[in-house]
Amino acid sequence: MSLETEKAKLMYKLAVAKKNWGAKYDRLEHFKRFPNLNQIIKELVKSGWLFLYKKQGYKAISLNPEYKGKIIEFIESHLPEVRNNIK
């Protein structure tokens, strides 16, 4: 699986399953199944598409609602089977 596909799957999980946009976030430990998690987080935070919250004892992530259209477009281009499932 390519890094771009992993990014799309992570963002899809945040957007659809958990609805983590903006101030609603989820702990990083819930995403351990992604083999390149640290690299993915680093790249998405740098691009501004992901917020990284550093809390006492844990780190958490959520999607940046400012880039919602671009994020959805990215997910659908790398995961065509989920097209039109994201709101």
Steps between C-alpha positions, in 0.01 A plus 500: 500500500637841406549782747236707320246218539583473870446876536163470328395210725602686816314813393197294394488340844523842665239657269236227479531250784601743772388836358816667635502850351648800679468489879370141503808279512609143567808355666787388279511163675173409325679502163787258572403276207651749255863392447622847395292696750776738613596594144134543399429725799812708437411559132132576562575741784758677282242538220246638748243226440538350846511648849728336756402557861760433769314430822644390831575129459389461137484649153183537293410588141209648304439625148516870418147607390653789304624244243191277503443516123863419417512220758185337363632532144832339606325210675269433206788510250700239696205290623248499213284240677397759762395767251195701617516352855657808659297800606 
